[in-house]
């Protein structure tokens, strides 16, 4: 059975080809927005990608990281793995030898 080739497999170039024809390959990158795998001695050595497509990838990863952080936070709340903020701030003050907050009154001086 012959398996279909993925888009990724069709965008493979020898590193020497890239070095000789970089301007055409960069033009190709800008047009199709797909990465090109550069190979040497039959092994992938680098991936070249259009800057705009790379930025989209970075944005996607950042969003996934943020969503995972939110998911973990919600899971912590669900399972009771939280502490009041005042308790955490007091602990930080003790560890960093920061004087306790003054209670009462405004923080600003009144003129």
C-alpha angles and dihedrals in degrees: 000000000000115000118217117253116246122229087251093060093051092056098065122125135175113253089236090054090052091050091051097041104026096137092056092045092049089051088051090050092053092049102047101026091217123126122250118222113219116208137194123188090355097304131104109252103167144001120222118201139178110260094234092051090047091052090051088052091051090049091050092050092048091051092048090050091050092048091050091050090052091047091052091048092051090048090052090052092047092051097042096249095140138102131199113269092234089058091051093047091049090051092050090049091052093048093046094041092240114158115252119263118268110243125221129024130051124299091227122079113240119230 
